[in-house]
Amino acid sequence: MSRVLCRILPAVALCAGAIATMSCAWAADIAGRMTGDYLQQCVSDQAACRDYTNSVLQVLNAARSLGQGRNYKGCAPSPLSLEDTGKLIEWILNRPQQATGYAADDIAMAAQALWPCK
């Protein structure tokens, strides 16, 4: 039995490392995306825009529920409808002076303003 475990454990460790790397890359993609690129995508591909917006909100809501959402105090519904995604984008577009340049931060700011926790 121990020989089988000795063969399986390195494979499990390798898979766990690959999953962690993919998760970090996905999180880096969400955190590093620029607002201008996000808004341009929203013009060219509404479905991808909505998917990205919902991914960001999913991370923000999860962080808030785990007590890690220091900066996000919103309670946006998840997933957002196409109409709600449009409201969020409009909020960002109407307040360029408040934009941070990072899509995730600007989505969080807009979601917090549109859907504050009660």
C-alpha positions, 0 to 999 in steps of 0.5 A: 500500500505504501508503494502506491501512496509513494507514486500517487502523492507526487502526482497529487502535489503536481496537480495541486501546484498546477491548480494553484498556478492557474488560480493565481493567473486567473486572479492576476488577470482579473486584478490587472485588467485596465478599465479602458480595455474592459470598456472597449470589450464591453462595446465589442462583446457584451457577453464577454463583458458581462462574464468578466464583470460577474467574475469580478463581482464573484471574487468581491462578494466572496472576499466580503463574505470571508471578511477579506473585503476591506475596500468593497462594501457593496452587495451587488447581485450575482450574476448581474443581468445584462441590464444591471451590467449596463447600469454599472458600465454607465456609472463608470463612464459618467464618472471618469474623474473617479476611475482608478484605471483598473477595471476590478477597482472601478467595477467595485466602486460602481457596484458599491455605489449602485448596490450598497449593503443595507 
